[in-house]
Amino acid sequence: MRFEIMRLDDADGTAVDSTIVDAASVGRMVQQAAAIGQRVYIRPAGSPAS
């Protein structure tokens, strides 16, 4: 399963950018964000269009 991780703006919470990662990478990305105090939003990534 793949997930979209969006980095959020500290001021207003809008998405600044996003990255699609596999399930194995989610924990690493969350740890990195927590280490620097970055706000993130994680959701399942949609299936690619055929």
C-alpha positions as a printed Julia matrix, in Angstrom:
50×3 Matrix{Float64}:
  0.0    0.0     0.0
  1.18   3.52   -0.76
  0.59   6.69    1.23
  0.67  10.39    0.46
  2.51  12.44    3.07
  1.84  16.17    2.88
  4.04  18.68    4.65
  1.87  21.39    6.21
  2.54  25.09    6.6
  3.02  26.07   10.25
  1.04  29.3     9.9
 -2.2   28.16    8.3
 -1.97  24.38    7.88
 -2.15  24.35    4.09
 -0.24  21.66    2.23
  3.17  22.88    1.07
  4.21  19.76   -0.83
  3.51  16.04   -0.9
  5.37  12.79   -1.38
  4.06   9.32   -2.22
  5.79   6.56   -0.23
  5.32   2.85    0.4
  4.07   1.58    3.74
  7.57   0.6     4.87
  8.75   4.23    4.55
  5.92   5.89    6.5
  7.51   5.31    9.92
 10.83   6.76    8.81
  9.13   9.84    7.35
  7.12  10.37   10.55
 10.26  10.08   12.7
 12.06  12.63   10.52
  9.13  15.06   10.74
  8.88  14.63   14.51
 12.61  15.24   14.96
 12.35  18.7    13.41
  8.82  19.57   14.59
  7.31  19.45   11.11
  3.55  19.04   10.72
  2.48  16.32    8.28
 -0.78  14.82    7.06
 -0.81  11.18    5.95
 -3.49   9.5     3.86
 -3.68   6.46    1.58
 -2.61   7.33   -1.94
 -5.17   6.77   -4.67
 -4.6    4.19   -7.35
 -2.84   5.53  -10.44
 -5.14   6.23  -13.36
 -5.16   3.56  -16.06
